[in-house]
Amino acid sequence: MKIKLNWLQEKNACPEGIEWFQKKYPEQLEGVGYQSILDDLAKENKHAWAEWLMLKAGSTNEVLEIKGNLTLEHSLFFAGSIKVSKNISVRGDVIAGRDVTAGGDVTAGGDVKVGGGVTAGGDVTAGWGVTAGGDVTAGGDVTAGGDV
Protein backbone atom coordinates (compact mmCIF):
# COMPACT_ATOMS: atom_id res chain seq x y z
CA MET A 1 0.00 0.00 0.00
CA LYS A 2 1.24 3.46 -0.91
CA ILE A 3 0.39 6.47 1.25
CA LYS A 4 -0.03 9.80 -0.54
CA LEU A 5 -0.31 13.32 0.80
CA ASN A 6 -3.91 13.67 -0.33
CA TRP A 7 -4.83 10.42 1.48
CA LEU A 8 -3.42 11.85 4.73
CA GLN A 9 -5.40 15.04 4.18
CA GLU A 10 -8.60 13.08 3.46
CA LYS A 11 -8.11 11.13 6.71
CA ASN A 12 -7.65 14.42 8.63
CA ALA A 13 -4.05 13.87 9.67
CA CYS A 14 -2.77 16.51 12.08
CA PRO A 15 -1.03 19.52 10.52
CA GLU A 16 2.29 18.50 12.10
CA GLY A 17 2.02 15.03 10.56
CA ILE A 18 1.28 16.43 7.13
CA GLU A 19 4.21 18.82 7.42
CA TRP A 20 6.50 15.95 8.53
CA PHE A 21 5.36 13.84 5.54
CA GLN A 22 6.00 16.70 3.09
CA LYS A 23 9.50 17.32 4.47
CA LYS A 24 10.41 13.63 4.76
CA TYR A 25 9.16 12.67 1.29
CA PRO A 26 9.23 15.87 -0.79
CA GLU A 27 9.06 14.29 -4.25
CA GLN A 28 6.99 11.17 -3.68
CA LEU A 29 4.08 11.88 -6.03
CA GLU A 30 3.38 8.15 -6.43
CA GLY A 31 3.15 7.71 -2.68
CA VAL A 32 5.34 6.13 -0.05
CA GLY A 33 5.19 2.52 1.13
CA TYR A 34 3.08 2.07 4.24
CA GLN A 35 5.76 0.06 6.05
CA SER A 36 8.50 2.52 5.01
CA ILE A 37 6.58 5.29 6.75
CA LEU A 38 6.11 3.14 9.86
CA ASP A 39 9.86 2.41 9.88
CA ASP A 40 10.68 6.12 9.70
CA LEU A 41 8.16 6.93 12.44
CA ALA A 42 9.74 4.22 14.63
CA LYS A 43 13.22 5.68 14.19
CA GLU A 44 11.86 9.05 15.33
CA ASN A 45 9.78 7.45 18.12
CA LYS A 46 6.54 8.99 16.86
CA HIS A 47 4.32 6.28 18.33
CA ALA A 48 1.10 8.35 18.38
CA TRP A 49 1.45 9.04 14.65
CA ALA A 50 2.19 5.37 13.93
CA GLU A 51 -0.86 4.29 15.91
CA TRP A 52 -3.01 6.82 14.02
CA LEU A 53 -1.68 5.62 10.66
CA MET A 54 -2.25 1.97 11.55
CA LEU A 55 -5.78 2.76 12.70
CA LYS A 56 -6.57 4.53 9.41
CA ALA A 57 -4.70 2.18 7.02
CA GLY A 58 -5.34 -1.05 8.92
CA SER A 59 -3.27 -4.16 9.45
CA THR A 60 -1.64 -6.19 6.70
CA ASN A 61 -0.97 -9.89 6.17
CA GLU A 62 2.78 -9.28 5.94
CA VAL A 63 5.06 -11.16 8.32
CA LEU A 64 8.36 -9.83 9.65
CA GLU A 65 10.28 -13.02 10.40
CA ILE A 66 13.64 -12.90 12.13
CA LYS A 67 15.81 -15.91 12.93
CA GLY A 68 17.71 -15.01 16.08
CA ASN A 69 17.30 -11.91 18.24
CA LEU A 70 15.66 -8.63 17.24
CA THR A 71 17.26 -5.73 19.11
CA LEU A 72 16.47 -2.09 18.32
CA GLU A 73 17.53 1.20 19.90
CA HIS A 74 14.20 2.72 18.85
CA SER A 75 10.60 1.59 18.50
CA LEU A 76 9.25 -1.17 16.26
CA PHE A 77 6.07 -0.49 14.30
CA PHE A 78 4.85 -3.19 11.90
CA ALA A 79 1.45 -3.37 10.22
CA GLY A 80 1.42 -7.19 10.07
CA SER A 81 2.72 -9.99 12.31
CA ILE A 82 6.15 -10.20 13.91
CA LYS A 83 7.80 -13.61 14.42
CA VAL A 84 11.21 -13.82 16.08
CA SER A 85 12.88 -17.12 16.91
CA LYS A 86 14.66 -15.75 20.01
CA ASN A 87 14.24 -12.44 21.92
CA ILE A 88 12.67 -9.12 20.98
CA SER A 89 14.30 -6.19 22.78
CA VAL A 90 13.20 -2.69 21.82
CA ARG A 91 14.11 0.55 23.56
CA GLY A 92 10.78 2.20 22.62
CA ASP A 93 7.39 0.70 21.78
CA VAL A 94 6.40 -2.48 19.96
CA ILE A 95 3.24 -1.83 17.93
CA ALA A 96 1.96 -4.47 15.52
CA GLY A 97 -1.19 -4.73 13.45
CA ARG A 98 -1.48 -8.44 14.11
CA ASP A 99 0.38 -11.00 16.29
CA VAL A 100 3.78 -10.81 17.98
CA THR A 101 5.54 -14.12 18.59
CA ALA A 102 8.96 -14.65 20.15
CA GLY A 103 10.74 -17.86 21.10
CA GLY A 104 12.24 -16.02 24.07
CA ASP A 105 11.42 -12.73 25.79
CA VAL A 106 9.51 -9.70 24.48
CA THR A 107 10.92 -6.57 26.11
CA ALA A 108 9.89 -2.97 25.34
CA GLY A 109 10.96 0.19 27.12
CA GLY A 110 7.52 1.63 26.35
CA ASP A 111 4.29 -0.06 25.32
CA VAL A 112 3.56 -3.39 23.67
CA LYS A 113 0.38 -2.86 21.59
CA VAL A 114 -0.81 -5.48 19.13
CA GLY A 115 -3.98 -6.03 17.18
CA GLY A 116 -3.70 -9.80 17.69
CA GLY A 117 -2.03 -11.79 20.42
CA VAL A 118 1.38 -11.81 22.08
CA THR A 119 3.13 -15.15 22.53
CA ALA A 120 6.54 -15.45 24.19
CA GLY A 121 8.52 -18.48 25.25
CA GLY A 122 9.94 -16.33 28.05
CA ASP A 123 8.81 -13.11 29.72
CA VAL A 124 6.76 -10.23 28.31
CA THR A 125 7.99 -6.98 29.85
CA ALA A 126 6.88 -3.44 29.04
CA GLY A 127 7.97 -0.20 30.67
CA TRP A 128 4.43 1.13 30.23
CA GLY A 129 1.59 -1.18 29.24
CA VAL A 130 0.70 -4.34 27.35
CA THR A 131 -2.41 -4.16 25.16
CA ALA A 132 -3.52 -6.96 22.85
CA GLY A 133 -6.59 -7.70 20.77
CA GLY A 134 -6.00 -11.40 21.54
CA ASP A 135 -4.36 -13.45 24.24
CA VAL A 136 -1.08 -12.63 25.97
CA THR A 137 0.74 -15.91 26.59
CA ALA A 138 4.17 -16.20 28.17
CA GLY A 139 6.32 -19.06 29.34
CA GLY A 140 7.49 -16.70 32.09
CA ASP A 141 6.12 -13.54 33.66
CA VAL A 142 4.06 -10.74 32.11
CA THR A 143 5.02 -7.42 33.71
CA ALA A 144 4.33 -3.79 32.87
CA GLY A 145 4.82 -0.41 34.48
CA GLY A 146 1.17 0.30 33.65
CA ASP A 147 -1.84 -1.73 32.59
CA VAL A 148 -1.86 -5.24 31.16
QUIQUIWO-V328094 format. One record per pair of residues at least 24 apart in sequence whose C-alpha atoms are under 8 Angstrom apart, sorted by the first residue. I is the first residue (numbers start at 1). J is the second residue. D is the distance in Angstrom with one decimal. If there is no record, write none. Layout:
# QUIQUIWO-V328094
((I & J & D) (I & J & D))
This chain:
# QUIQUIWO-V328094
((1 & 33 & 5.9) (1 & 34 & 5.6) (2 & 30 & 7.6) (2 & 31 & 5.0) (2 & 32 & 5.0) (2 & 33 & 4.5) (2 & 34 & 5.6) (3 & 31 & 5.0) (3 & 32 & 5.1) (3 & 33 & 6.2) (3 & 34 & 6.0) (4 & 28 & 7.8) (4 & 29 & 7.2) (4 & 30 & 7.0) (4 & 31 & 4.4) (4 & 32 & 6.5) (5 & 31 & 7.5) (11 & 56 & 7.3) (17 & 49 & 7.3) (35 & 78 & 6.8) (35 & 79 & 6.9) (38 & 77 & 5.7) (38 & 78 & 6.8) (39 & 76 & 7.3) (39 & 77 & 6.5) (39 & 78 & 7.8) (41 & 77 & 7.9) (42 & 74 & 6.3) (42 & 75 & 4.8) (42 & 76 & 5.7) (42 & 77 & 6.0) (43 & 74 & 5.6) (43 & 75 & 6.5) (44 & 74 & 7.6) (45 & 74 & 6.5) (45 & 75 & 5.9) (45 & 92 & 7.0) (47 & 75 & 7.8) (47 & 93 & 7.2) (50 & 77 & 7.0) (51 & 95 & 7.6) (54 & 79 & 6.6) (54 & 97 & 7.0) (58 & 97 & 7.2) (59 & 97 & 4.6) (59 & 98 & 6.6) (59 & 115 & 8.0) (60 & 97 & 6.9) (60 & 98 & 7.7))
